[in-house]
Amino acid sequence: MEDKERVTPERVQHYLGITAQARAKATPIPDEGTSEREALDQLLRMADDYAADAAYFMREGDLVRAFGAINYAHAWIDAGVKLGLLDGHDDDVLFTLP
C-alpha cells in the first residue's frame, strides 16, 4: 500500500491544521440577528463539533474516524464560503470559491 493511501497521524494532523486555518480565516458576512446569521451560526457549530470530534478520535488513535470528521468540518466551512455566508478572502487554496 502506498503512503498516499494510508491515514497516518501526520496526515490527520495536517488536515486538522488546514481546517483550523480555514476556520480562523473565514469571516462572517451576515449581520448579527438576521436569519442568514442564524443559519451561519448553525453551520459553524457543525464545523466546530466535527473538528472537536476529529481531535477526540485522534487522541483515541482512531485515525479513520478522525480523518473523516476533520474533512466534514472543513466541508461545513467551505460550504459557508460557497453559499456567501463566509468571506474566504479570495483564498482558493483553503476554500472552493464561488
Phi and psi in radians as a Rosetta constraint file:
Dihedral C 1 N 2 CA 2 C 2 CIRCULARHARMONIC -1.275 0.35
Dihedral N 2 CA 2 C 2 N 3 CIRCULARHARMONIC 2.678 0.35
Dihedral C 2 N 3 CA 3 C 3 CIRCULARHARMONIC -1.014 0.35
Dihedral N 3 CA 3 C 3 N 4 CIRCULARHARMONIC -0.626 0.35
Dihedral C 3 N 4 CA 4 C 4 CIRCULARHARMONIC -1.199 0.35
Dihedral N 4 CA 4 C 4 N 5 CIRCULARHARMONIC -0.189 0.35
Dihedral C 4 N 5 CA 5 C 5 CIRCULARHARMONIC -1.704 0.35
Dihedral N 5 CA 5 C 5 N 6 CIRCULARHARMONIC 0.044 0.35
Dihedral C 5 N 6 CA 6 C 6 CIRCULARHARMONIC -1.895 0.35
Dihedral N 6 CA 6 C 6 N 7 CIRCULARHARMONIC 2.501 0.35
Dihedral C 6 N 7 CA 7 C 7 CIRCULARHARMONIC -1.640 0.35
Dihedral N 7 CA 7 C 7 N 8 CIRCULARHARMONIC 1.939 0.35
Dihedral C 7 N 8 CA 8 C 8 CIRCULARHARMONIC -1.950 0.35
Dihedral N 8 CA 8 C 8 N 9 CIRCULARHARMONIC 2.793 0.35
Dihedral C 8 N 9 CA 9 C 9 CIRCULARHARMONIC -0.981 0.35
Dihedral N 9 CA 9 C 9 N 10 CIRCULARHARMONIC -0.661 0.35
Dihedral C 9 N 10 CA 10 C 10 CIRCULARHARMONIC -1.136 0.35
Dihedral N 10 CA 10 C 10 N 11 CIRCULARHARMONIC -0.690 0.35
Dihedral C 10 N 11 CA 11 C 11 CIRCULARHARMONIC -1.162 0.35
Dihedral N 11 CA 11 C 11 N 12 CIRCULARHARMONIC -0.775 0.35
Dihedral C 11 N 12 CA 12 C 12 CIRCULARHARMONIC -1.095 0.35
Dihedral N 12 CA 12 C 12 N 13 CIRCULARHARMONIC -0.767 0.35
Dihedral C 12 N 13 CA 13 C 13 CIRCULARHARMONIC -1.056 0.35
Dihedral N 13 CA 13 C 13 N 14 CIRCULARHARMONIC -0.688 0.35
Dihedral C 13 N 14 CA 14 C 14 CIRCULARHARMONIC -1.019 0.35
Dihedral N 14 CA 14 C 14 N 15 CIRCULARHARMONIC -0.825 0.35
Dihedral C 14 N 15 CA 15 C 15 CIRCULARHARMONIC -1.271 0.35
Dihedral N 15 CA 15 C 15 N 16 CIRCULARHARMONIC -0.539 0.35
Dihedral C 15 N 16 CA 16 C 16 CIRCULARHARMONIC -1.045 0.35
Dihedral N 16 CA 16 C 16 N 17 CIRCULARHARMONIC -0.736 0.35
Dihedral C 16 N 17 CA 17 C 17 CIRCULARHARMONIC -1.156 0.35
Dihedral N 17 CA 17 C 17 N 18 CIRCULARHARMONIC -0.776 0.35
Dihedral C 17 N 18 CA 18 C 18 CIRCULARHARMONIC -1.084 0.35
Dihedral N 18 CA 18 C 18 N 19 CIRCULARHARMONIC -0.736 0.35
Dihedral C 18 N 19 CA 19 C 19 CIRCULARHARMONIC -1.180 0.35
Dihedral N 19 CA 19 C 19 N 20 CIRCULARHARMONIC -0.664 0.35
Dihedral C 19 N 20 CA 20 C 20 CIRCULARHARMONIC -1.090 0.35
Dihedral N 20 CA 20 C 20 N 21 CIRCULARHARMONIC -0.696 0.35
Dihedral C 20 N 21 CA 21 C 21 CIRCULARHARMONIC -1.085 0.35
Dihedral N 21 CA 21 C 21 N 22 CIRCULARHARMONIC -0.784 0.35
Dihedral C 21 N 22 CA 22 C 22 CIRCULARHARMONIC -1.100 0.35
Dihedral N 22 CA 22 C 22 N 23 CIRCULARHARMONIC -0.748 0.35
Dihedral C 22 N 23 CA 23 C 23 CIRCULARHARMONIC -1.107 0.35
Dihedral N 23 CA 23 C 23 N 24 CIRCULARHARMONIC -0.690 0.35
Dihedral C 23 N 24 CA 24 C 24 CIRCULARHARMONIC -1.270 0.35
Dihedral N 24 CA 24 C 24 N 25 CIRCULARHARMONIC -0.585 0.35
Dihedral C 24 N 25 CA 25 C 25 CIRCULARHARMONIC -1.408 0.35
Dihedral N 25 CA 25 C 25 N 26 CIRCULARHARMONIC -0.691 0.35
Dihedral C 25 N 26 CA 26 C 26 CIRCULARHARMONIC -1.220 0.35
Dihedral N 26 CA 26 C 26 N 27 CIRCULARHARMONIC 2.209 0.35
Dihedral C 26 N 27 CA 27 C 27 CIRCULARHARMONIC -2.020 0.35
Dihedral N 27 CA 27 C 27 N 28 CIRCULARHARMONIC 2.512 0.35
Dihedral C 27 N 28 CA 28 C 28 CIRCULARHARMONIC -1.094 0.35
Dihedral N 28 CA 28 C 28 N 29 CIRCULARHARMONIC 2.473 0.35
Dihedral C 28 N 29 CA 29 C 29 CIRCULARHARMONIC -1.737 0.35
Dihedral N 29 CA 29 C 29 N 30 CIRCULARHARMONIC -0.828 0.35
Dihedral C 29 N 30 CA 30 C 30 CIRCULARHARMONIC -1.176 0.35
Dihedral N 30 CA 30 C 30 N 31 CIRCULARHARMONIC 2.590 0.35
Dihedral C 30 N 31 CA 31 C 31 CIRCULARHARMONIC -1.240 0.35
Dihedral N 31 CA 31 C 31 N 32 CIRCULARHARMONIC 2.635 0.35
Dihedral C 31 N 32 CA 32 C 32 CIRCULARHARMONIC -0.976 0.35
Dihedral N 32 CA 32 C 32 N 33 CIRCULARHARMONIC 2.532 0.35
Dihedral C 32 N 33 CA 33 C 33 CIRCULARHARMONIC 1.480 0.35
Dihedral N 33 CA 33 C 33 N 34 CIRCULARHARMONIC -0.044 0.35
Dihedral C 33 N 34 CA 34 C 34 CIRCULARHARMONIC -1.641 0.35
Dihedral N 34 CA 34 C 34 N 35 CIRCULARHARMONIC 2.800 0.35
Dihedral C 34 N 35 CA 35 C 35 CIRCULARHARMONIC -1.138 0.35
Dihedral N 35 CA 35 C 35 N 36 CIRCULARHARMONIC -0.575 0.35
Dihedral C 35 N 36 CA 36 C 36 CIRCULARHARMONIC -1.137 0.35
Dihedral N 36 CA 36 C 36 N 37 CIRCULARHARMONIC -0.669 0.35
Dihedral C 36 N 37 CA 37 C 37 CIRCULARHARMONIC -1.204 0.35
Dihedral N 37 CA 37 C 37 N 38 CIRCULARHARMONIC -0.646 0.35
Dihedral C 37 N 38 CA 38 C 38 CIRCULARHARMONIC -1.085 0.35
Dihedral N 38 CA 38 C 38 N 39 CIRCULARHARMONIC -0.734 0.35
Dihedral C 38 N 39 CA 39 C 39 CIRCULARHARMONIC -1.109 0.35
Dihedral N 39 CA 39 C 39 N 40 CIRCULARHARMONIC -0.763 0.35
Dihedral C 39 N 40 CA 40 C 40 CIRCULARHARMONIC -1.082 0.35
Dihedral N 40 CA 40 C 40 N 41 CIRCULARHARMONIC -0.742 0.35
Dihedral C 40 N 41 CA 41 C 41 CIRCULARHARMONIC -1.058 0.35
Dihedral N 41 CA 41 C 41 N 42 CIRCULARHARMONIC -0.682 0.35
Dihedral C 41 N 42 CA 42 C 42 CIRCULARHARMONIC -1.132 0.35
Dihedral N 42 CA 42 C 42 N 43 CIRCULARHARMONIC -0.767 0.35
Dihedral C 42 N 43 CA 43 C 43 CIRCULARHARMONIC -1.044 0.35
Dihedral N 43 CA 43 C 43 N 44 CIRCULARHARMONIC -0.787 0.35
Dihedral C 43 N 44 CA 44 C 44 CIRCULARHARMONIC -1.201 0.35
Dihedral N 44 CA 44 C 44 N 45 CIRCULARHARMONIC -0.587 0.35
Dihedral C 44 N 45 CA 45 C 45 CIRCULARHARMONIC -1.084 0.35
Dihedral N 45 CA 45 C 45 N 46 CIRCULARHARMONIC -0.705 0.35
Dihedral C 45 N 46 CA 46 C 46 CIRCULARHARMONIC -1.101 0.35
Dihedral N 46 CA 46 C 46 N 47 CIRCULARHARMONIC -0.772 0.35
Dihedral C 46 N 47 CA 47 C 47 CIRCULARHARMONIC -1.053 0.35
Dihedral N 47 CA 47 C 47 N 48 CIRCULARHARMONIC -0.801 0.35
Dihedral C 47 N 48 CA 48 C 48 CIRCULARHARMONIC -1.139 0.35
Dihedral N 48 CA 48 C 48 N 49 CIRCULARHARMONIC -0.697 0.35
Dihedral C 48 N 49 CA 49 C 49 CIRCULARHARMONIC -1.125 0.35
Dihedral N 49 CA 49 C 49 N 50 CIRCULARHARMONIC -0.768 0.35
Dihedral C 49 N 50 CA 50 C 50 CIRCULARHARMONIC -1.143 0.35
Dihedral N 50 CA 50 C 50 N 51 CIRCULARHARMONIC -0.653 0.35
Dihedral C 50 N 51 CA 51 C 51 CIRCULARHARMONIC -1.138 0.35
Dihedral N 51 CA 51 C 51 N 52 CIRCULARHARMONIC -0.715 0.35
Dihedral C 51 N 52 CA 52 C 52 CIRCULARHARMONIC -1.130 0.35
Dihedral N 52 CA 52 C 52 N 53 CIRCULARHARMONIC -0.706 0.35
Dihedral C 52 N 53 CA 53 C 53 CIRCULARHARMONIC -1.058 0.35
Dihedral N 53 CA 53 C 53 N 54 CIRCULARHARMONIC -0.746 0.35
Dihedral C 53 N 54 CA 54 C 54 CIRCULARHARMONIC -1.062 0.35
Dihedral N 54 CA 54 C 54 N 55 CIRCULARHARMONIC -0.772 0.35
Dihedral C 54 N 55 CA 55 C 55 CIRCULARHARMONIC -1.104 0.35
Dihedral N 55 CA 55 C 55 N 56 CIRCULARHARMONIC -0.706 0.35
Dihedral C 55 N 56 CA 56 C 56 CIRCULARHARMONIC -1.084 0.35
Dihedral N 56 CA 56 C 56 N 57 CIRCULARHARMONIC -0.873 0.35
Dihedral C 56 N 57 CA 57 C 57 CIRCULARHARMONIC -1.056 0.35
Dihedral N 57 CA 57 C 57 N 58 CIRCULARHARMONIC -0.656 0.35
Dihedral C 57 N 58 CA 58 C 58 CIRCULARHARMONIC -1.074 0.35
Dihedral N 58 CA 58 C 58 N 59 CIRCULARHARMONIC -0.824 0.35
Dihedral C 58 N 59 CA 59 C 59 CIRCULARHARMONIC -1.068 0.35
Dihedral N 59 CA 59 C 59 N 60 CIRCULARHARMONIC -0.578 0.35
Dihedral C 59 N 60 CA 60 C 60 CIRCULARHARMONIC -1.407 0.35
Dihedral N 60 CA 60 C 60 N 61 CIRCULARHARMONIC -0.124 0.35
Dihedral C 60 N 61 CA 61 C 61 CIRCULARHARMONIC 1.452 0.35
Dihedral N 61 CA 61 C 61 N 62 CIRCULARHARMONIC 0.184 0.35
Dihedral C 61 N 62 CA 62 C 62 CIRCULARHARMONIC -1.612 0.35
Dihedral N 62 CA 62 C 62 N 63 CIRCULARHARMONIC 1.416 0.35
Dihedral C 62 N 63 CA 63 C 63 CIRCULARHARMONIC -1.176 0.35
Dihedral N 63 CA 63 C 63 N 64 CIRCULARHARMONIC -0.605 0.35
Dihedral C 63 N 64 CA 64 C 64 CIRCULARHARMONIC -1.136 0.35
Dihedral N 64 CA 64 C 64 N 65 CIRCULARHARMONIC -0.828 0.35
Dihedral C 64 N 65 CA 65 C 65 CIRCULARHARMONIC -1.172 0.35
Dihedral N 65 CA 65 C 65 N 66 CIRCULARHARMONIC -0.640 0.35
Dihedral C 65 N 66 CA 66 C 66 CIRCULARHARMONIC -1.072 0.35
Dihedral N 66 CA 66 C 66 N 67 CIRCULARHARMONIC -0.792 0.35
Dihedral C 66 N 67 CA 67 C 67 CIRCULARHARMONIC -1.106 0.35
Dihedral N 67 CA 67 C 67 N 68 CIRCULARHARMONIC -0.764 0.35
Dihedral C 67 N 68 CA 68 C 68 CIRCULARHARMONIC -1.099 0.35
Dihedral N 68 CA 68 C 68 N 69 CIRCULARHARMONIC -0.783 0.35
Dihedral C 68 N 69 CA 69 C 69 CIRCULARHARMONIC -1.150 0.35
Dihedral N 69 CA 69 C 69 N 70 CIRCULARHARMONIC -0.709 0.35
Dihedral C 69 N 70 CA 70 C 70 CIRCULARHARMONIC -1.218 0.35
Dihedral N 70 CA 70 C 70 N 71 CIRCULARHARMONIC -0.548 0.35
Dihedral C 70 N 71 CA 71 C 71 CIRCULARHARMONIC -1.218 0.35
Dihedral N 71 CA 71 C 71 N 72 CIRCULARHARMONIC -0.641 0.35
Dihedral C 71 N 72 CA 72 C 72 CIRCULARHARMONIC -1.089 0.35
Dihedral N 72 CA 72 C 72 N 73 CIRCULARHARMONIC -0.760 0.35
Dihedral C 72 N 73 CA 73 C 73 CIRCULARHARMONIC -1.007 0.35
Dihedral N 73 CA 73 C 73 N 74 CIRCULARHARMONIC -0.830 0.35
Dihedral C 73 N 74 CA 74 C 74 CIRCULARHARMONIC -1.139 0.35
Dihedral N 74 CA 74 C 74 N 75 CIRCULARHARMONIC -0.641 0.35
Dihedral C 74 N 75 CA 75 C 75 CIRCULARHARMONIC -1.101 0.35
Dihedral N 75 CA 75 C 75 N 76 CIRCULARHARMONIC -0.668 0.35
Dihedral C 75 N 76 CA 76 C 76 CIRCULARHARMONIC -1.093 0.35
Dihedral N 76 CA 76 C 76 N 77 CIRCULARHARMONIC -0.750 0.35
Dihedral C 76 N 77 CA 77 C 77 CIRCULARHARMONIC -1.136 0.35
Dihedral N 77 CA 77 C 77 N 78 CIRCULARHARMONIC -0.798 0.35
Dihedral C 77 N 78 CA 78 C 78 CIRCULARHARMONIC -1.059 0.35
Dihedral N 78 CA 78 C 78 N 79 CIRCULARHARMONIC -0.676 0.35
Dihedral C 78 N 79 CA 79 C 79 CIRCULARHARMONIC -1.104 0.35
Dihedral N 79 CA 79 C 79 N 80 CIRCULARHARMONIC -0.674 0.35
Dihedral C 79 N 80 CA 80 C 80 CIRCULARHARMONIC -1.070 0.35
Dihedral N 80 CA 80 C 80 N 81 CIRCULARHARMONIC -0.680 0.35
Dihedral C 80 N 81 CA 81 C 81 CIRCULARHARMONIC -1.180 0.35
Dihedral N 81 CA 81 C 81 N 82 CIRCULARHARMONIC -0.811 0.35
Dihedral C 81 N 82 CA 82 C 82 CIRCULARHARMONIC -1.075 0.35
Dihedral N 82 CA 82 C 82 N 83 CIRCULARHARMONIC -0.631 0.35
Dihedral C 82 N 83 CA 83 C 83 CIRCULARHARMONIC -1.428 0.35
Dihedral N 83 CA 83 C 83 N 84 CIRCULARHARMONIC -0.074 0.35
Dihedral C 83 N 84 CA 84 C 84 CIRCULARHARMONIC 1.404 0.35
Dihedral N 84 CA 84 C 84 N 85 CIRCULARHARMONIC 0.324 0.35
Dihedral C 84 N 85 CA 85 C 85 CIRCULARHARMONIC -1.628 0.35
Dihedral N 85 CA 85 C 85 N 86 CIRCULARHARMONIC -0.386 0.35
Dihedral C 85 N 86 CA 86 C 86 CIRCULARHARMONIC -2.170 0.35
Dihedral N 86 CA 86 C 86 N 87 CIRCULARHARMONIC 2.492 0.35
Dihedral C 86 N 87 CA 87 C 87 CIRCULARHARMONIC -1.592 0.35
Dihedral N 87 CA 87 C 87 N 88 CIRCULARHARMONIC 2.052 0.35
Dihedral C 87 N 88 CA 88 C 88 CIRCULARHARMONIC -1.541 0.35
Dihedral N 88 CA 88 C 88 N 89 CIRCULARHARMONIC 0.066 0.35
Dihedral C 88 N 89 CA 89 C 89 CIRCULARHARMONIC 0.911 0.35
Dihedral N 89 CA 89 C 89 N 90 CIRCULARHARMONIC 0.717 0.35
Dihedral C 89 N 90 CA 90 C 90 CIRCULARHARMONIC 1.050 0.35
Dihedral N 90 CA 90 C 90 N 91 CIRCULARHARMONIC 0.409 0.35
Dihedral C 90 N 91 CA 91 C 91 CIRCULARHARMONIC -1.538 0.35
Dihedral N 91 CA 91 C 91 N 92 CIRCULARHARMONIC 1.737 0.35
Dihedral C 91 N 92 CA 92 C 92 CIRCULARHARMONIC -1.538 0.35
Dihedral N 92 CA 92 C 92 N 93 CIRCULARHARMONIC 0.158 0.35
Dihedral C 92 N 93 CA 93 C 93 CIRCULARHARMONIC -1.636 0.35
Dihedral N 93 CA 93 C 93 N 94 CIRCULARHARMONIC -0.800 0.35
Dihedral C 93 N 94 CA 94 C 94 CIRCULARHARMONIC -1.427 0.35
Dihedral N 94 CA 94 C 94 N 95 CIRCULARHARMONIC -0.423 0.35
Dihedral C 94 N 95 CA 95 C 95 CIRCULARHARMONIC -2.326 0.35
Dihedral N 95 CA 95 C 95 N 96 CIRCULARHARMONIC 2.703 0.35
Dihedral C 95 N 96 CA 96 C 96 CIRCULARHARMONIC -1.557 0.35
Dihedral N 96 CA 96 C 96 N 97 CIRCULARHARMONIC 1.784 0.35
Dihedral C 96 N 97 CA 97 C 97 CIRCULARHARMONIC -1.335 0.35
Dihedral N 97 CA 97 C 97 N 98 CIRCULARHARMONIC 2.607 0.35
